[in-house]
C-alpha cells in the first residue's frame, strides 16, 4: 500500500510539472507572437509614412509678377574698340602729270567705335575715323538696330554696304594699309581725276538694311541706300554662310545714278562671290568680282574724235594667303606672313583688254595678347598689261605700327 500511494503521489507531481512547463511555453509563444505583430505593425506604419514626391506648383500670375519684380533691371551695355596706325610709305607712280613721281608719305590713321545696348532688342553703333591726310575726323558708322525676333534685325543709319570678304574684314585682320586694286576702284569717287574711277559702289551711305538669320550659320541681308547729294541710290543684297572654318559670301549692289556727261539715269551693278577657309595655322581667301561700269569714255574712230559714253564690263579676281606662326614667347607671340595676288580690268573686252595685275607680300609681327600690338611691313606692285606692252604702274612699301584695343 505504501508503495502504491507513493506512485500516485509521484504521478500527481509529474502531471503538475508538465502543466507548468506547457504554460510557460505558451506564455513565451504569446510574447513572440506579440513581438511579431508589433514588428509587422511597425513595418506597416513605416510604409504608410512614406509619402509620394510632391509636384512643383505651377506659377500663377501673381508669382510671375513677383518674380519679374525680383529680377535685376536691364542696364545699358557699352563696348568700345578701335585701331591706331602710325608709320610711313614710299610710293612710286608712273606717268603722274606726265612725269614719274616718288612720294614719301606719313601714315597716321585712327578709328574708334562704340556699341550701346540699352535693351535686349535695341543696339546702336557709332564710329569715327581720323586720317592725317584729311586732318578732319569723319563719321565711319552711325546706325541703330532693332531685333524684331531672335533671328532678324533692322538697321537704319549711316553705314557701309554688305559685299565680299575684303569689305567684311576689319582693319585688325587686313594686314595691308591699302585695299586691293579691285575694292579701291569700286569705292573710288573720281579721286584720281579719272573718268573711269567715279564708281562709288562701296561707299558709306544712308542705309536701311534688313538681316535675317537661318540657324546659326546662314544669314540673308537686303538694303537700300541713298547718297548725300542724291546723285545715286543703291540696292544691296547678300547671302552668307559661316561655320567659323568656312565662309562663303554671294553679294550684289545695284546702282541707279546719273551719267557723268549728262543727266541720264543709268542702272549698273557689281557682284562678288568669295570663299575663305580658316584653320589654326593658315587662312585662304578667293574672291571673284563681276559688274558693269557706265563711266568709261570711249573715243570714236572718226576725224572729230568725239567722246561718247558706253557701258564697260568690270572683271576682277583676288587670292590671298595668311599663315599664323605662334612663337610661344611672351613678347613676340605671333609671326604672320601674308601674300596676295589680284587681276582687274575696268573695261573688259575680248579683243583688246587692259589688265592691272597686283602682287603684294608682307610680314606682320604680333606682340601682346592676341597680337593686339602689331608691326606690319608689306611691299606691293601694280603692272599694266595690254596686248603689246607691259610696264610698272605703281610700287609701294609700307611700314606701320598698329595698335588694336
C-alpha positions in Angstrom: 0.0 0.0 0.0 2.7 2.4 0.9 4.4 1.9 -2.3 1.1 2.4 -4.3 0.4 5.7 -2.6 3.9 6.8 -3.4 3.4 6.1 -7.0 0.2 8.0 -7.1 1.8 10.9 -5.4 4.7 10.9 -7.8 2.3 10.8 -10.8 0.5 13.8 -9.5 3.7 15.8 -9.0 4.8 14.9 -12.6 1.5 16.0 -14.0 1.7 19.3 -12.2 5.3 19.8 -13.6 4.2 19.1 -17.2 1.3 21.6 -16.9 3.7 24.2 -15.7 6.1 23.7 -18.5 3.3 23.9 -21.1 2.0 27.1 -19.5 5.5 28.6 -19.6 6.0 27.8 -23.3 2.5 29.0 -24.1 3.4 32.4 -22.5 6.6 32.5 -24.4 4.8 31.8 -27.7 2.3 34.6 -26.9 5.2 37.1 -26.3 6.8 36.0 -29.6 3.6 36.5 -31.5 3.0 39.8 -29.8 6.5 40.9 -30.8 6.0 39.7 -34.4 2.7 41.5 -34.6 4.3 44.6 -33.3 7.1 44.4 -35.8 4.5 43.9 -38.6 2.6 46.9 -37.3 5.7 48.9 -37.2 6.7 47.9 -40.7 3.2 48.9 -41.9 3.5 52.1 -40.1 6.8 52.9 -41.9 5.3 52.1 -45.3 2.4 54.4 -44.5 4.7 57.2 -43.5 6.4 57.2 -47.0 4.6 59.9 -49.0 4.9 60.4 -52.8 7.0 63.3 -54.1 5.2 66.5 -54.4 4.9 68.1 -57.9 6.1 71.7 -58.1 3.3 74.2 -58.1 2.6 76.0 -61.3 3.4 79.6 -61.3 0.3 81.8 -61.1 0.1 85.3 -62.4 0.9 86.7 -59.1 4.0 84.6 -58.6 5.2 85.6 -62.2 4.8 89.3 -61.4 6.6 88.8 -58.1 9.5 87.0 -59.9 9.7 89.8 -62.5 9.9 92.4 -59.8 12.8 90.5 -58.1 14.7 90.2 -61.5 17.6 92.7 -61.9 16.9 95.6 -64.2 18.5 95.7 -67.6 21.4 98.0 -67.8 23.0 99.7 -70.8 25.9 97.7 -72.1 28.7 99.8 -73.7 31.6 98.3 -75.7 34.4 100.4 -77.1 37.0 99.3 -79.6 39.4 100.9 -82.0 42.6 100.8 -84.0 45.6 103.2 -84.4 48.0 103.2 -87.4 51.3 105.1 -87.4 54.0 104.6 -90.0 55.2 105.7 -93.4 55.0 104.6 -97.1 57.2 105.0 -100.1 55.1 105.3 -103.2 56.1 105.3 -106.8 53.6 106.2 -109.6 54.3 106.0 -113.3 53.4 108.9 -115.6 51.7 111.1 -113.0 51.2 114.5 -114.5 53.3 113.4 -117.5 56.3 112.5 -115.2 57.2 109.7 -112.9 56.9 110.6 -109.2 58.0 109.1 -106.0 56.3 110.3 -102.8 57.2 109.7 -99.2 54.1 109.9 -97.0 53.5 109.5 -93.3 50.7 107.2 -92.2 48.5 108.4 -89.4 45.1 106.9 -89.0 42.7 106.2 -86.1 39.3 104.5 -85.8 37.2 104.3 -82.8 33.8 102.7 -82.4 31.3 102.3 -79.6 28.4 99.9 -79.2 25.4 100.7 -77.0 22.8 98.2 -75.9 20.1 99.8 -73.7 17.8 96.8 -74.1 17.9 93.2 -75.4 16.3 94.1 -78.8 18.0 97.5 -79.3 21.6 98.3 -80.2 23.3 101.4 -81.5 26.7 101.7 -83.2 28.8 104.8 -83.7 32.3 105.2 -85.1 34.7 107.9 -86.2 37.8 107.8 -88.4 40.7 110.2 -88.5 43.2 110.4 -91.3 46.3 112.6 -91.1 45.9 113.5 -94.8 42.4 114.9 -94.3 43.1 116.3 -90.8 39.4 116.2 -90.1 37.6 113.3 -88.3 34.8 111.7 -90.4 31.9 109.5 -89.4 32.6 105.9 -90.2 29.3 104.5 -88.9 26.2 105.8 -87.1 23.2 103.5 -87.0 20.6 101.9 -84.8 19.5 98.3 -84.8 16.2 96.7 -83.6 15.7 93.0 -83.3 12.1 92.0 -84.1 12.8 88.4 -83.1 16.0 86.5 -82.1 16.6 85.6 -85.8 16.3 89.0 -87.6 17.1 92.7 -87.2 16.5 96.0 -88.9 19.3 98.6 -89.2 19.0 102.3 -90.2 21.7 104.9 -90.4 25.0 105.7 -92.0 27.0 102.6 -92.7 28.8 100.6 -95.4 27.2 98.0 -97.6 27.4 94.2 -97.5 29.9 92.9 -100.0 32.8 90.4 -100.2 35.4 89.2 -97.7 37.7 92.2 -98.1 35.0 94.7 -97.2 33.9 92.5 -94.3 37.4 92.1 -92.8 38.3 94.6 -90.2 41.5 96.6 -90.1 42.8 94.4 -87.3 43.0 91.4 -89.7 43.5 93.2 -93.1 47.4 93.3 -92.8 47.6 95.8 -95.7 47.3 99.5 -95.3 45.6 99.9 -98.7 42.8 97.8 -100.1 43.2 95.8 -103.2 43.0 97.4 -106.6 39.5 95.9 -107.1 37.8 97.3 -104.0 39.8 100.5 -104.1 38.3 101.1 -107.6 34.8 100.2 -106.6 34.9 102.6 -103.7 36.5 105.5 -105.6 34.8 108.8 -106.4 36.9 110.4 -109.0 39.8 110.6 -106.6 42.4 110.4 -109.3 40.6 112.7 -111.8 40.0 109.6 -113.9 36.5 109.3 -115.6 36.6 105.6 -115.0 37.2 105.8 -111.3 34.0 107.6 -110.3 32.2 104.4 -109.4 31.0 104.8 -105.8 29.6 101.3 -105.2 31.1 100.6 -101.8 31.0 104.0 -100.1 29.3 104.7 -96.8 25.7 106.0 -97.3 22.4 106.4 -95.5 21.1 102.9 -95.5 18.0 100.9 -94.4 19.0 97.3 -94.0 17.3 94.0 -93.0 19.1 91.0 -91.7 17.6 87.5 -91.4 19.4 84.5 -89.8 18.6 80.9 -90.8 20.0 78.9 -88.0 23.4 79.8 -86.6 25.4 79.6 -89.9 23.3 81.3 -92.7 22.4 84.9 -93.0 20.5 86.9 -95.6 20.8 90.7 -96.0 18.9 93.3 -98.0 19.3 97.0 -98.0 18.5 100.3 -99.7 20.9 103.3 -99.7 20.9 107.0 -100.6 23.8 109.3 -101.2 24.0 112.7 -99.6 24.0 114.5 -103.0 21.0 112.4 -104.2 23.1 111.7 -107.3 22.5 107.9 -106.9 20.7 105.3 -104.9 21.6 101.7 -104.4 20.2 98.3 -103.6 22.3 95.8 -101.8 21.7 92.0 -101.3 23.9 89.3 -99.9 23.8 85.7 -98.7 26.4 84.4 -96.3 27.3 81.0 -94.9 29.8 80.9 -92.0 30.7 78.0 -89.8 33.9 79.6 -88.4 36.1 77.5 -90.7 34.3 78.0 -94.0 32.9 81.4 -95.0 31.0 81.8 -98.4 29.5 85.2 -99.4 27.5 86.0 -102.5 26.7 89.7 -102.7 25.5 92.2 -105.3 25.0 96.0 -105.4 22.7 97.6 -107.9 23.3 101.3 -108.5 20.9 103.8 -110.1 22.8 107.0 -110.9 23.5 109.9 -113.2 25.8 109.6 -116.2 28.8 111.9 -115.9 28.4 113.8 -119.2 24.7 114.4 -119.0 21.6 113.9 -116.7 20.7 110.4 -118.0 19.9 107.9 -115.3 21.6 104.5 -115.7 21.4 101.3 -113.8 24.6 99.3 -113.2 25.7 96.6 -110.8 28.6 94.8 -109.3 28.6 91.4 -107.8 31.1 89.3 -105.7 31.5 85.6 -104.9 34.1 84.9 -102.2 35.3 82.0 -100.1 37.5 81.8 -97.1 38.9 78.8 -95.3 40.3 79.4 -91.8 42.4 76.9 -89.9 44.7 77.1 -86.9 47.9 77.7 -89.0 46.6 79.5 -92.1 43.7 81.3 -93.8 43.0 81.3 -97.5 40.7 83.7 -99.5 39.4 83.7 -103.1 37.2 86.4 -104.5 35.6 86.9 -107.9 34.1 90.3 -108.9 31.9 91.0 -111.9 29.9 94.1 -112.9 29.3 97.0 -115.3 30.8 100.4 -115.4 29.0 103.2 -117.2 31.6 105.9 -116.7 34.2 104.8 -119.3 34.6 107.3 -122.1 35.4 105.9 -125.5 36.9 107.7 -128.4 35.0 107.2 -131.7 37.2 106.4 -134.6 36.5 109.4 -136.7 38.2 112.7 -137.6 36.5 114.7 -134.9 37.3 112.2 -132.1 34.0 112.9 -130.3 33.7 111.4 -126.8 30.7 109.1 -126.2 29.8 107.2 -123.1 29.3 103.5 -123.2 28.9 100.7 -120.7 32.0 98.7 -119.8 32.5 95.3 -118.1 34.2 95.1 -114.7 36.1 91.9 -114.0 38.4 91.0 -111.2 39.9 88.1 -109.2 41.8 88.1 -105.9 43.7 85.4 -104.0 45.2 85.8 -100.5 47.1 83.5 -98.1 47.8 84.2 -94.4 50.0 82.0 -92.2 49.9 82.1 -88.4 53.1 81.1 -86.7 53.0 81.0 -82.9 56.4 81.5 -81.3 55.5 80.6 -77.7 57.4 83.7 -76.5 55.9 86.2 -74.1 57.0 89.2 -76.2 56.9 88.3 -79.9 53.9 86.0 -79.8 53.0 85.6 -83.5 54.5 86.0 -86.9 52.1 86.3 -89.8 53.4 86.1 -93.4 50.8 87.2 -96.0 50.7 87.2 -99.8 48.0 88.5 -102.2 47.6 88.5 -106.0 44.9 90.3 -107.9 43.9 90.8 -111.6 41.5 93.5 -112.5 40.0 95.1 -115.7 37.8 98.1 -115.5 37.0 97.7 -119.2 37.0 94.1 -120.2 36.8 93.4 -123.9 37.6 90.2 -125.8 39.7 91.8 -128.5 41.7 94.4 -126.6 41.7 94.3 -122.9 43.9 96.2 -120.5 44.5 94.5 -117.1 46.0 95.7 -113.9 48.0 92.9 -112.1 48.8 93.4 -108.5 51.0 91.4 -106.2 51.6 92.1 -102.5 53.6 90.4 -99.8 54.0 91.3 -96.2 55.1 90.3 -92.7 53.3 91.1 -89.6 54.9 90.7 -86.1 52.3 90.3 -83.4 53.0 91.4 -79.8 50.9 91.4 -76.7 47.8 89.2 -76.2 46.1 88.1 -79.4 48.5 90.3 -81.4 46.9 93.5 -80.2 50.2 95.3 -80.9 51.5 94.7 -84.4 54.3 95.8 -86.7 53.3 95.5 -90.3 55.6 95.6 -93.3 54.5 95.0 -96.9 55.6 95.6 -100.4 53.3 95.7 -103.5 53.5 96.4 -107.2 50.9 97.1 -109.9 51.6 96.3 -113.5 49.7 97.4 -116.6 49.2 94.6 -119.1 48.0 95.1 -122.6 48.4 93.2 -125.8 51.5 95.0 -126.9 53.0 96.5 -123.7 53.7 95.7 -120.1 55.0 98.3 -117.7 55.3 99.0 -113.9 52.4 101.3 -113.0 52.9 101.6 -109.2 55.2 100.4 -106.5 54.6 100.9 -102.8 56.3 99.9 -99.5 54.5 100.4 -96.2 55.8 100.1 -92.6 53.5 100.8 -89.8 52.7 100.1 -86.1 49.2 99.1 -85.4 47.5 99.0 -82.0 44.2 97.2 -81.6 42.2 98.0 -78.5 
